[in-house]
Amino acid sequence: MTLQFGIIEVLAKITFYYLHDRAWHRVQWGTKRHPLATLPISREISDVDMEKIKNYLRDLGYLD
């Protein structure tokens, strides 16, 4: 009987930890998103596009 409770406790803790971690992963409070995180890329990036991206990141202070 005690062994069964011990096994149930371990499984419950693992399950609750997993669910808790998944829930906190969705919380965006106080986290900074990279400015290019939502950039949809559906084709090869050309040199002109890459230069625009570098200039944008430089303006935001990410590049020197």
Secondary structure, 3 states (H helix, E strand, C coil): CHHHHHHHHHHHHHHHHHHHHHHHHHCCCCCCCCCCCCCCCCCCCCHHHHHHHHHHHHHHCCCC
